[in-house]
Amino acid sequence: MSTTRRPWVGFVAVVGVTVVAATGCRPSAGASRSREADLAPPAPSGAEMLLTFEDSPGSGAVLPGPRDLGTAPSQTRVRTSGGGRVVADQGPDGLVGRFPAVGGPNRPLAVVVVVPTEPDRLSPGEDDFSFGADVVLDEVSEGPGDNGDNVLQRGLFADAVQYKLQLDHGRPSCRLAGAGGTAVAKADAPVTRGRWYRLRCRRHGDELVLEVRAWRGDSWGDSWADSTRTVSRRPVGAMSFDRTDGTVVPLSVGGKVGADGRIPDGSSDLLNGAVDNVFVDVLPDGTALEGGSTR
């Protein structure tokens, strides 16, 4: 099935390895809300993984595992510890998944875990790919034993292969690790707590792009104040999650998990806030990320 790819319009200037943009184009003042929405779609059509949380019965319901609406086969569940849970809440585009509030070492924890089944289409290899989510941070999201706010990741920092989206001290960043090295794209400033943001990480060849758009109450930001783009150029190489021992490396949303899919003792890097439209989109070799290309 052919799927048309739209460019994510943003603001960009590239100097050296990592830079935050200061110029760009925007729609005219008379642009309609539907046109503005086109500038920041919830997720690329045909994404391999997509969690929208709309399968919940309603706001306040406990989520045992949000349904994966992506095109790749997977198993999804919520891992918990200490009585933690993920609860449906209301967000800009409908229902969202809200994670436990910040607390001490023994506080309630909850992480969404997605385990790909054969074929593993959440393993990008050398292909271009993108991943992201809509995110809001609680007014307090850091405390003793909790300094994470990991949004989406597959693999851990110490692993040879990883892709990750996080809000480290409120500052958005994307990290890739592969056979050829690592790359990080990091925003120059933290987000405003209590405000929704649309965060996107995208690898295109040796380029890693982070896009940040703020929710303005009726649309996603398209002005300099509400939209930025950061670029890093570092060779990462192949990113393949091998199954040498028969285990499948899980993907986690809202915190980190070990190879067994369980929340680790100690720092869980739990997201204290809520997420929506969480996706991973792997583009087959030869499929461009921008313009009217197709799968």
Backbone bond lengths (Angstrom), bond angles and torsions (degrees), N, CA, C in turn:
res aa  C-N    CA-C-N  psi(-1)  N-CA   C-N-CA  omega(-1)  CA-C   N-CA-C  phi
1 M - - - 1.459 - - 1.522 108.91 -
2 S 1.321 117.19 131.97 1.455 121.86 -179.33 1.515 110.10 -84.82
3 T 1.314 115.97 138.66 1.460 121.87 179.36 1.508 108.78 -131.67
4 T 1.310 118.29 121.57 1.455 121.73 -178.65 1.517 110.09 -75.90
5 R 1.309 116.69 132.80 1.461 122.68 178.86 1.511 109.94 -96.61
6 R 1.318 116.76 129.66 1.448 121.25 174.80 1.512 109.20 -101.55
7 P 1.321 117.62 143.84 1.472 118.96 173.98 1.508 110.06 -70.29
8 W 1.319 116.44 146.94 1.464 120.65 170.51 1.520 106.38 -88.38
9 V 1.296 117.15 108.19 1.451 121.14 -177.26 1.512 109.15 -73.57
10 G 1.334 117.29 133.54 1.455 120.07 179.70 1.508 109.87 -154.10
11 F 1.313 115.53 -160.43 1.438 121.52 -177.61 1.520 107.18 -123.38
12 V 1.350 118.06 127.81 1.451 117.77 -172.98 1.517 111.56 -150.05
13 A 1.341 113.77 138.84 1.450 122.01 166.30 1.507 105.23 -143.18
14 V 1.320 118.96 138.25 1.455 121.14 -173.34 1.508 109.30 -117.51
15 V 1.332 115.98 121.53 1.456 122.47 175.26 1.506 107.37 -136.41
16 G 1.326 118.48 117.26 1.459 121.25 -179.78 1.508 111.93 70.64
17 V 1.338 115.86 -140.33 1.458 121.14 -173.37 1.510 112.05 -89.12
18 T 1.312 118.77 -50.05 1.463 121.31 -175.86 1.514 109.62 -131.48
19 V 1.319 116.67 132.17 1.453 120.04 -177.52 1.518 109.08 -152.19
20 V 1.317 116.09 148.59 1.459 121.18 173.65 1.518 108.06 -104.44
21 A 1.327 116.55 134.65 1.451 121.97 -172.50 1.514 112.80 -71.68
22 A 1.329 114.66 157.52 1.457 119.67 177.12 1.514 113.11 -134.09
23 T 1.314 118.55 -2.13 1.451 120.49 179.29 1.496 110.03 -137.64
24 G 1.328 116.40 164.29 1.451 119.64 176.80 1.503 110.96 164.73
25 C 1.334 116.81 -176.11 1.451 120.89 -179.45 1.513 108.75 -110.14
26 R 1.324 116.08 161.37 1.444 121.69 -178.90 1.516 108.73 -147.08
27 P 1.330 118.15 163.09 1.445 119.59 178.06 1.519 111.38 -66.94
28 S 1.314 116.46 160.95 1.454 120.21 177.51 1.519 110.10 -66.14
29 A 1.324 116.56 163.13 1.456 120.97 -177.16 1.510 111.64 -60.79
30 G 1.318 117.61 -24.46 1.444 120.09 -177.67 1.513 113.91 -92.53
31 A 1.329 118.27 9.84 1.462 120.80 -178.67 1.514 110.17 -62.06
32 S 1.320 117.13 140.94 1.453 121.42 -178.68 1.510 110.88 -78.14
33 R 1.334 115.95 164.47 1.455 120.08 178.03 1.516 111.03 -61.84
34 S 1.346 118.17 -37.19 1.462 120.02 -179.71 1.515 110.70 -64.39
35 R 1.337 117.25 -36.60 1.465 120.43 176.90 1.523 110.03 -65.67
36 E 1.349 117.58 -42.49 1.456 120.22 178.37 1.515 111.05 -62.23
37 A 1.343 116.76 -38.17 1.456 120.13 179.63 1.517 110.92 -63.14
38 D 1.355 116.95 -31.87 1.459 120.43 179.07 1.521 111.92 -64.01
39 L 1.328 116.87 -24.67 1.452 120.13 -178.49 1.523 112.16 -71.70
40 A 1.301 117.74 -20.87 1.462 120.83 -177.74 1.520 109.49 -144.58
41 P 1.343 118.52 71.92 1.464 120.34 -179.61 1.517 110.43 -63.02
42 P 1.349 118.41 153.50 1.465 120.72 -178.73 1.523 112.89 -56.24
43 A 1.337 117.73 -38.13 1.465 122.58 179.01 1.517 107.97 -165.96
44 P 1.338 117.93 154.19 1.464 119.88 176.60 1.526 110.65 -62.93
45 S 1.316 116.99 139.57 1.457 119.74 176.00 1.518 109.17 -65.82
46 G 1.325 116.67 140.71 1.452 121.05 -178.15 1.509 114.73 83.08
47 A 1.354 118.24 11.90 1.469 121.07 179.94 1.522 110.80 -59.88
48 E 1.328 115.95 142.24 1.465 120.61 -179.19 1.524 112.27 -66.88
49 M 1.322 117.41 -35.76 1.461 121.25 177.12 1.521 108.64 -129.06
50 L 1.340 116.71 136.23 1.463 121.01 178.67 1.523 109.12 -152.47
51 L 1.325 115.89 118.29 1.461 122.87 176.04 1.521 108.31 -114.08
52 T 1.339 116.89 117.64 1.464 121.28 -179.36 1.531 112.47 -111.72
53 F 1.339 117.91 -14.30 1.464 124.18 178.75 1.526 113.02 66.31
54 E 1.326 116.76 11.43 1.459 120.01 179.41 1.524 112.78 -77.81
55 D 1.341 117.49 -8.16 1.465 119.90 179.17 1.525 111.87 -80.45
56 S 1.332 117.68 -2.03 1.462 120.94 178.05 1.529 110.31 -70.42
57 P 1.360 118.10 148.64 1.474 120.65 176.71 1.525 113.47 -61.80
58 G 1.335 116.94 -23.76 1.457 119.43 -179.66 1.514 111.31 159.85
59 S 1.321 116.75 173.00 1.453 122.13 -178.43 1.529 110.76 -58.46
60 G 1.329 116.22 133.46 1.457 122.43 -179.40 1.515 114.03 96.35
61 A 1.326 118.24 -11.49 1.459 121.46 -179.51 1.523 110.70 -75.09
62 V 1.323 117.04 141.94 1.464 122.62 176.66 1.526 108.55 -79.51
63 L 1.333 116.63 133.74 1.456 121.95 -176.96 1.523 110.66 -98.68
64 P 1.341 119.38 113.87 1.469 120.79 175.82 1.517 111.83 -73.62
65 G 1.315 116.61 -22.89 1.460 122.40 -179.74 1.505 108.92 170.92
66 P 1.348 119.04 110.62 1.457 120.26 -178.98 1.527 111.38 -64.46
67 R 1.306 116.93 146.77 1.455 120.94 -179.22 1.525 110.33 -73.52
68 D 1.323 115.87 133.58 1.456 121.43 176.80 1.524 108.00 -84.74
69 L 1.334 117.18 114.71 1.457 122.59 -179.04 1.523 112.62 -92.94
70 G 1.337 117.01 7.33 1.454 120.69 -179.82 1.515 112.63 -73.70
71 T 1.324 115.17 173.61 1.459 121.23 -176.53 1.522 113.60 -85.98
72 A 1.338 117.91 -11.78 1.462 121.33 -178.66 1.528 110.58 -94.33
73 P 1.331 118.24 142.93 1.463 120.34 178.54 1.527 111.27 -68.93
74 S 1.332 116.31 139.99 1.465 120.37 -179.48 1.517 109.60 -161.17
75 Q 1.328 114.89 167.40 1.447 122.68 171.56 1.527 107.46 -121.16
76 T 1.322 116.76 132.23 1.463 121.67 -174.19 1.520 110.60 -125.46
77 R 1.322 115.78 136.68 1.461 120.64 176.42 1.518 109.29 -153.64
78 V 1.341 116.03 167.75 1.459 121.79 175.62 1.522 107.97 -105.60
79 R 1.323 116.70 121.44 1.459 122.26 173.70 1.530 108.63 -90.62
80 T 1.315 117.09 137.92 1.455 120.52 -177.07 1.524 111.30 -133.01
81 S 1.315 114.73 163.43 1.463 122.67 175.16 1.517 107.61 -154.76
82 G 1.335 116.38 140.25 1.456 120.65 176.94 1.512 114.35 64.82
83 G 1.326 117.26 26.91 1.453 119.80 178.50 1.513 114.79 83.28
84 G 1.339 117.17 13.86 1.459 119.73 179.21 1.518 112.51 -70.34
85 R 1.313 117.02 161.76 1.462 122.22 178.75 1.521 109.77 -159.48
86 V 1.319 114.98 157.28 1.465 122.05 171.62 1.522 106.27 -104.70
87 V 1.333 116.49 128.20 1.462 122.58 -173.74 1.519 109.70 -119.33
88 A 1.324 117.06 138.98 1.463 121.18 175.73 1.526 109.97 -68.89
89 D 1.317 115.75 139.46 1.457 122.18 179.94 1.524 107.68 -141.77
90 Q 1.317 116.53 172.59 1.459 120.55 -179.16 1.518 109.78 -95.64
91 G 1.344 116.57 134.39 1.455 121.83 178.30 1.510 111.28 -130.69
92 P 1.344 118.02 -169.93 1.467 121.00 -177.39 1.524 113.83 -61.09
93 D 1.350 117.74 -34.84 1.468 121.71 -175.03 1.524 112.82 -112.13
94 G 1.325 117.91 21.06 1.461 120.61 -178.35 1.513 110.85 119.84
95 L 1.341 116.39 -145.40 1.457 120.57 -177.64 1.519 111.62 -76.03
96 V 1.325 115.45 146.02 1.461 123.28 179.60 1.520 108.88 -132.47
97 G 1.326 117.25 169.33 1.451 122.08 175.49 1.514 111.06 -101.94
98 R 1.344 116.91 120.79 1.467 121.30 -179.16 1.524 109.74 -105.62
99 F 1.351 115.37 132.27 1.459 122.36 -176.50 1.522 110.87 -99.77
100 P 1.346 117.63 165.04 1.476 120.35 -176.95 1.516 112.95 -59.56
101 A 1.328 115.53 154.48 1.458 122.11 179.11 1.522 110.46 -74.43
102 V 1.327 115.77 164.79 1.456 121.60 -179.54 1.524 110.08 -63.49
103 G 1.324 115.81 150.79 1.461 120.36 179.96 1.512 110.54 -164.92
104 G 1.328 116.40 -167.04 1.454 122.28 -178.49 1.512 112.48 -84.93
105 P 1.336 116.78 -167.66 1.472 121.47 -175.86 1.526 113.72 -60.29
106 N 1.315 118.83 -29.77 1.468 121.51 -176.71 1.533 112.32 -104.86
107 R 1.294 117.24 23.35 1.462 120.41 -176.15 1.524 111.00 -75.09
108 P 1.339 118.29 164.77 1.465 121.55 176.31 1.525 111.51 -64.71
109 L 1.337 115.83 138.26 1.465 122.19 -179.77 1.517 109.79 -127.05
110 A 1.320 116.37 149.70 1.461 121.53 175.51 1.521 108.92 -156.10
111 V 1.332 116.44 134.10 1.462 122.70 -179.91 1.524 108.29 -138.93
112 V 1.321 117.67 137.15 1.465 122.03 173.48 1.519 108.74 -82.79
113 V 1.325 117.26 128.73 1.458 122.48 -177.82 1.527 109.33 -118.08
114 V 1.328 116.02 127.80 1.462 122.82 177.66 1.523 107.76 -116.30
115 V 1.332 116.37 121.42 1.465 121.53 179.76 1.521 108.41 -111.50
116 P 1.337 118.20 112.35 1.461 120.08 178.83 1.530 110.88 -66.02
117 T 1.313 116.42 143.87 1.462 121.56 172.37 1.520 108.29 -108.82
118 E 1.312 116.43 168.85 1.466 120.34 -176.70 1.520 111.57 -64.70
119 P 1.337 117.78 136.35 1.460 126.94 -7.20 1.526 111.23 -77.66
120 D 1.332 116.95 145.76 1.461 121.83 -177.21 1.529 108.78 -77.92
121 R 1.320 116.03 94.96 1.467 120.59 -177.67 1.519 112.23 -95.04
122 L 1.341 117.43 8.43 1.466 121.23 172.48 1.526 111.14 -99.92
123 S 1.333 115.85 12.31 1.456 123.23 175.89 1.530 107.08 -108.30
124 P 1.347 118.70 102.36 1.467 120.06 -169.23 1.517 115.83 -73.18
125 G 1.353 118.21 -20.22 1.463 118.74 -176.72 1.518 110.20 60.15
126 E 1.333 117.03 -124.89 1.455 121.10 179.19 1.528 112.25 -99.53
127 D 1.320 117.52 3.45 1.459 120.94 -177.91 1.527 111.79 -74.54
128 D 1.321 115.61 154.31 1.455 120.88 169.04 1.521 108.54 -68.23
129 F 1.316 117.08 149.73 1.457 119.60 177.85 1.521 109.78 -160.78
130 S 1.331 115.31 166.96 1.456 121.19 178.13 1.517 109.38 -140.38
131 F 1.318 115.67 157.75 1.465 120.99 176.94 1.519 108.12 -155.13
132 G 1.340 115.95 155.71 1.443 118.01 -178.13 1.511 112.57 178.08
133 A 1.330 115.58 -174.39 1.459 122.02 -178.00 1.518 109.07 -168.61
134 D 1.330 115.33 159.78 1.466 121.61 166.51 1.522 106.80 -91.83
135 V 1.331 117.56 134.01 1.466 121.14 -169.99 1.526 111.11 -139.79
136 V 1.333 115.65 142.55 1.454 121.27 167.85 1.526 107.76 -132.87
137 L 1.323 117.27 135.21 1.465 122.32 177.47 1.516 110.44 -95.57
138 D 1.342 115.85 142.77 1.457 120.59 171.77 1.529 109.60 -62.84
139 E 1.330 115.63 160.44 1.468 119.81 178.10 1.524 111.27 -58.42
140 V 1.353 116.97 -33.07 1.463 122.24 173.65 1.519 106.77 -122.52
141 S 1.324 117.48 121.37 1.461 120.06 -179.06 1.517 112.46 -134.93
142 E 1.318 117.09 15.79 1.460 121.37 176.71 1.521 109.31 -137.75
143 G 1.327 115.67 140.98 1.449 120.85 178.91 1.507 110.26 -163.94
144 P 1.332 118.54 -177.42 1.464 121.62 178.85 1.531 111.43 -56.71
145 G 1.320 116.53 125.93 1.457 121.26 179.39 1.508 114.03 74.75
146 D 1.327 117.58 10.04 1.461 121.02 -177.87 1.524 108.84 -146.40
147 N 1.318 116.75 99.47 1.472 119.67 -177.48 1.514 111.24 -135.01
148 G 1.342 116.84 32.18 1.450 118.70 -168.02 1.506 116.87 -100.45
149 D 1.361 116.08 -76.78 1.455 122.43 -170.58 1.531 111.22 59.09
150 N 1.349 114.69 49.46 1.455 120.27 171.71 1.529 108.94 -77.87
151 V 1.313 116.74 132.44 1.460 121.39 -176.84 1.522 110.69 -94.11
152 L 1.314 116.89 -54.86 1.473 122.93 -177.74 1.517 108.35 -148.33
153 Q 1.325 117.11 136.56 1.451 118.87 175.39 1.519 111.31 -160.07
154 R 1.319 114.59 152.38 1.454 121.76 168.18 1.518 106.84 -130.63
155 G 1.311 116.65 122.25 1.449 121.77 -172.50 1.514 111.32 90.63
156 L 1.339 116.14 156.78 1.456 122.63 178.74 1.522 110.45 -103.27
157 F 1.331 116.57 166.80 1.466 121.09 -176.42 1.517 111.76 -57.39
158 A 1.318 117.34 -38.13 1.463 120.94 -177.08 1.526 112.78 -79.01
159 D 1.322 118.07 -9.63 1.462 120.80 -178.71 1.527 110.79 -76.05
160 A 1.328 115.57 159.26 1.465 120.94 179.24 1.525 111.65 -71.22
161 V 1.324 116.67 -26.90 1.463 121.31 -177.98 1.528 109.09 -127.94
162 Q 1.320 116.00 132.50 1.470 120.60 178.39 1.527 109.87 -159.76
163 Y 1.332 116.36 143.55 1.461 119.94 159.20 1.512 107.99 -129.05
164 K 1.347 115.10 143.33 1.465 118.78 -167.87 1.527 110.84 -154.96
165 L 1.327 115.80 141.98 1.458 124.42 170.70 1.521 107.07 -123.76
166 Q 1.317 117.09 126.66 1.458 119.91 -176.45 1.527 110.50 -143.44
167 L 1.336 114.57 168.07 1.458 123.03 173.79 1.529 106.58 -123.78
168 D 1.299 116.54 81.56 1.460 121.60 -176.31 1.529 108.66 -78.27
169 H 1.341 116.68 112.62 1.462 122.32 -173.08 1.535 110.09 54.71
170 G 1.318 115.78 36.25 1.453 121.62 178.27 1.513 114.96 82.54
171 R 1.326 117.64 -0.25 1.468 121.62 -175.91 1.524 110.27 -100.17
172 P 1.325 119.61 116.90 1.463 121.17 -177.35 1.522 112.04 -65.90
173 S 1.339 115.81 141.87 1.461 120.62 174.39 1.520 109.88 -155.37
174 C 1.326 115.05 152.26 1.462 123.38 173.60 1.525 107.78 -115.43
175 R 1.331 116.88 141.07 1.455 121.08 176.43 1.522 109.86 -132.88
176 L 1.338 115.54 134.57 1.453 122.20 173.56 1.517 108.97 -123.91
177 A 1.329 116.85 141.80 1.460 122.68 172.07 1.516 107.80 -135.02
178 G 1.324 116.36 134.73 1.451 120.41 -179.30 1.511 111.19 -151.56
179 A 1.328 116.16 -166.66 1.458 121.19 -175.81 1.521 112.40 -64.83
180 G 1.343 117.72 -22.11 1.459 120.52 -176.94 1.507 115.43 -103.47
181 G 1.335 117.77 -2.33 1.456 119.82 179.39 1.509 112.58 139.42
182 T 1.329 116.76 -161.88 1.461 122.14 -178.27 1.527 109.90 -127.14
183 A 1.326 115.88 156.50 1.453 122.00 176.04 1.518 108.06 -142.82
184 V 1.327 116.35 143.69 1.458 122.35 178.71 1.527 108.64 -135.19
185 A 1.320 116.67 130.86 1.462 122.46 171.44 1.520 106.60 -116.70
186 K 1.326 117.00 124.03 1.463 120.80 -171.63 1.519 110.29 -131.89
187 A 1.328 116.53 132.08 1.457 120.93 176.23 1.522 109.89 -65.35
188 D 1.329 116.70 156.00 1.464 119.19 -175.66 1.514 113.21 -86.12
189 A 1.349 117.66 -6.00 1.453 120.12 -177.23 1.522 109.85 -149.26
190 P 1.328 118.28 154.82 1.464 120.73 177.59 1.523 111.52 -73.36
191 V 1.325 115.25 160.79 1.458 120.80 175.43 1.525 109.39 -76.97
192 T 1.316 116.01 165.79 1.461 121.77 173.69 1.515 108.63 -85.52
193 R 1.290 117.67 122.44 1.464 121.21 -178.36 1.521 110.19 -66.18
194 G 1.329 114.64 141.94 1.443 119.80 -177.43 1.510 114.31 86.93
195 R 1.337 117.36 -2.58 1.460 121.93 179.82 1.531 109.44 -114.05
196 W 1.336 116.87 138.83 1.458 121.74 179.99 1.532 111.41 -77.51
197 Y 1.356 114.58 142.97 1.460 121.55 176.57 1.520 109.30 -134.08
198 R 1.313 115.79 146.33 1.466 122.65 172.99 1.517 107.40 -103.56
199 L 1.343 116.70 111.23 1.460 123.06 -174.62 1.523 109.32 -108.61
200 R 1.333 117.09 133.63 1.461 122.53 -178.65 1.519 110.52 -135.03
201 C 1.332 117.01 130.51 1.460 123.45 172.20 1.529 107.55 -112.57
202 R 1.326 117.09 138.15 1.452 119.86 -176.25 1.520 110.53 -144.96
203 R 1.335 116.78 126.83 1.463 120.65 173.58 1.517 109.15 -102.91
204 H 1.312 115.51 128.27 1.460 122.27 175.57 1.520 106.76 -134.10
205 G 1.331 116.70 99.94 1.453 120.23 -173.83 1.516 110.14 65.65
206 D 1.335 116.61 -125.01 1.466 121.33 178.00 1.521 112.23 -92.69
207 E 1.324 117.18 8.57 1.461 120.61 -177.43 1.520 110.69 -102.59
208 L 1.327 115.98 131.24 1.460 122.89 174.75 1.526 108.01 -115.57
209 V 1.325 116.12 123.59 1.461 121.72 -175.90 1.526 109.71 -117.12
210 L 1.310 116.34 133.24 1.468 123.21 171.39 1.519 108.04 -112.46
211 E 1.339 117.05 125.84 1.451 121.83 175.87 1.524 109.45 -116.73
212 V 1.316 116.20 136.68 1.462 122.99 -178.93 1.523 108.44 -127.86
213 R 1.336 116.45 124.28 1.460 121.20 175.65 1.524 108.76 -127.96
214 A 1.311 117.28 135.79 1.461 121.80 179.81 1.527 110.21 -96.31
215 W 1.330 115.74 144.56 1.464 121.19 174.83 1.518 108.81 -77.74
216 R 1.348 115.60 127.26 1.460 120.86 -174.65 1.527 112.83 -102.25
217 G 1.321 116.36 9.10 1.453 119.56 178.90 1.503 113.46 102.09
218 D 1.367 116.56 -24.02 1.461 120.01 177.33 1.526 112.19 -141.04
219 S 1.320 117.63 -8.36 1.463 122.21 179.17 1.523 109.05 -165.14
220 W 1.346 115.76 168.85 1.457 120.34 177.22 1.516 109.16 -86.96
221 G 1.324 116.77 139.34 1.454 123.27 -170.67 1.511 114.53 -54.46
222 D 1.328 116.13 139.82 1.451 121.70 174.99 1.527 110.41 -132.65
223 S 1.318 118.14 11.59 1.456 122.16 177.80 1.525 109.23 -105.91
224 W 1.333 115.92 167.54 1.466 119.04 -178.86 1.519 111.63 -57.40
225 A 1.328 117.35 -38.46 1.455 120.21 -177.53 1.524 112.46 -67.82
226 D 1.324 117.39 -25.18 1.457 121.09 -172.58 1.527 114.22 -116.81
227 S 1.322 118.65 6.79 1.462 119.78 -177.83 1.518 109.93 -152.10
228 T 1.333 116.96 126.96 1.457 121.55 176.84 1.519 110.20 -136.56
229 R 1.313 115.85 162.44 1.460 121.84 -179.04 1.524 108.69 -141.02
230 T 1.312 117.23 129.58 1.456 123.25 -178.30 1.519 109.21 -120.09
231 V 1.329 117.35 138.21 1.460 121.30 -175.54 1.518 110.71 -126.45
232 S 1.327 116.26 135.58 1.465 122.89 173.33 1.524 107.88 -125.63
233 R 1.319 117.59 137.23 1.460 121.02 178.49 1.523 109.10 -120.95
234 R 1.326 114.52 100.42 1.460 122.53 178.42 1.520 108.48 -143.98
235 P 1.323 119.52 134.70 1.471 120.34 177.49 1.530 111.43 -69.99
236 V 1.321 116.34 126.40 1.456 121.77 -179.81 1.526 111.32 -106.97
237 G 1.325 116.90 -33.84 1.461 120.60 179.54 1.517 112.19 78.58
238 A 1.317 114.96 -162.85 1.465 121.15 -176.00 1.522 111.01 -65.70
239 M 1.334 114.98 139.58 1.462 121.77 178.14 1.526 107.79 -124.60
240 S 1.324 115.44 83.05 1.463 121.25 -176.76 1.519 109.88 -115.56
241 F 1.315 115.93 127.96 1.464 121.41 -180.00 1.532 108.06 -93.14
242 D 1.335 115.53 88.88 1.462 121.88 -176.07 1.515 111.47 -66.80
243 R 1.327 115.88 151.21 1.460 122.09 178.90 1.531 108.84 -113.76
244 T 1.308 117.21 54.31 1.457 120.71 -174.04 1.523 113.17 -62.32
245 D 1.332 117.40 -32.25 1.464 120.01 -179.11 1.529 111.70 -106.14
246 G 1.325 115.78 12.77 1.452 119.32 178.01 1.512 114.60 87.59
247 T 1.344 118.18 -8.25 1.461 120.42 178.88 1.524 110.29 -87.97
248 V 1.312 116.14 154.68 1.452 122.35 178.88 1.527 108.50 -109.06
249 V 1.320 116.96 126.04 1.462 120.38 178.41 1.525 108.16 -67.90
250 P 1.332 118.28 120.05 1.471 119.95 -177.97 1.517 111.89 -78.01
251 L 1.304 115.47 157.41 1.464 122.70 170.09 1.519 106.98 -103.32
252 S 1.316 117.50 139.56 1.463 120.31 -177.54 1.514 111.10 -125.80
253 V 1.324 115.41 149.11 1.457 123.35 178.52 1.532 107.73 -126.59
254 G 1.325 116.35 125.53 1.454 120.53 177.26 1.513 114.83 90.03
255 G 1.326 118.24 12.20 1.457 122.59 -179.54 1.511 109.00 159.79
256 K 1.331 116.48 -176.21 1.456 118.99 179.47 1.519 110.56 -113.45
257 V 1.328 115.46 154.29 1.457 122.71 176.41 1.524 108.66 -134.44
258 G 1.326 116.01 159.56 1.443 121.25 177.45 1.519 111.47 -81.27
259 A 1.334 115.48 -176.10 1.462 120.79 179.98 1.524 112.00 -61.61
260 D 1.356 116.41 -24.29 1.458 120.53 178.69 1.529 112.57 -86.07
261 G 1.326 117.24 2.75 1.449 121.04 178.96 1.511 114.51 80.18
262 R 1.327 117.84 6.80 1.460 121.13 -178.75 1.526 111.20 -100.90
263 I 1.333 115.49 151.23 1.459 120.91 178.04 1.522 108.91 -68.96
264 P 1.329 118.93 126.68 1.455 120.31 -176.53 1.522 112.52 -72.34
265 D 1.326 116.21 153.40 1.459 120.78 171.35 1.519 108.67 -67.22
266 G 1.306 116.21 147.12 1.458 119.15 -178.10 1.520 110.59 89.91
267 S 1.320 117.14 -142.13 1.453 121.64 -175.69 1.528 111.30 -68.48
268 S 1.335 115.48 117.49 1.468 120.72 178.56 1.519 111.68 -99.43
269 D 1.331 117.01 -8.51 1.469 122.28 -178.24 1.522 111.04 52.07
270 L 1.328 116.52 40.90 1.457 121.46 -176.68 1.526 111.41 -66.17
271 L 1.318 115.65 139.57 1.453 121.35 172.38 1.525 108.78 -76.53
272 N 1.316 116.77 122.22 1.459 121.88 175.39 1.523 107.84 -100.13
273 G 1.317 114.73 89.76 1.452 120.86 -175.28 1.512 109.49 165.03
274 A 1.315 117.47 -145.23 1.463 121.66 -177.32 1.518 110.22 -142.55
275 V 1.347 116.35 157.56 1.455 122.32 179.64 1.521 110.09 -135.12
276 D 1.318 115.08 161.49 1.458 122.54 175.21 1.526 107.98 -155.74
277 N 1.333 116.10 160.31 1.470 122.04 175.18 1.522 112.19 49.73
278 V 1.326 116.08 50.56 1.461 121.89 179.81 1.527 108.09 -82.67
279 F 1.336 117.48 127.55 1.460 118.87 -174.51 1.524 112.89 -144.36
280 V 1.341 114.71 157.55 1.465 124.35 166.71 1.518 106.22 -132.48
281 D 1.332 116.77 131.09 1.460 122.04 -176.49 1.523 108.83 -132.50
282 V 1.327 117.15 108.27 1.463 122.57 -179.33 1.523 109.00 -99.35
283 L 1.328 115.49 128.51 1.459 120.95 -177.23 1.517 110.18 -101.71
284 P 1.329 118.26 122.96 1.465 120.69 179.73 1.519 110.99 -58.34
285 D 1.322 116.02 155.42 1.468 122.40 -179.88 1.526 109.91 -52.84
286 G 1.337 115.38 130.48 1.450 119.80 178.63 1.520 113.99 94.42
287 T 1.334 117.97 -4.83 1.459 121.26 178.36 1.517 109.13 -97.51
288 A 1.312 117.38 117.03 1.457 121.21 -176.91 1.518 110.42 -73.96
289 L 1.336 115.97 156.72 1.459 120.89 179.69 1.514 112.23 -86.47
290 E 1.315 117.66 -21.87 1.456 119.41 -176.35 1.510 109.68 -126.23
291 G 1.338 114.79 158.38 1.445 120.17 -179.65 1.500 111.98 87.60
292 G 1.317 117.01 -171.91 1.466 120.78 -175.84 1.503 112.95 -87.79
293 S 1.305 118.59 50.41 1.456 121.63 -179.71 1.514 110.35 -85.99
294 T 1.302 116.93 166.94 1.455 122.56 -178.24 1.501 110.95 -129.66
295 R 1.325 115.51 163.24 1.453 120.62 174.34 1.511 110.50 -69.81
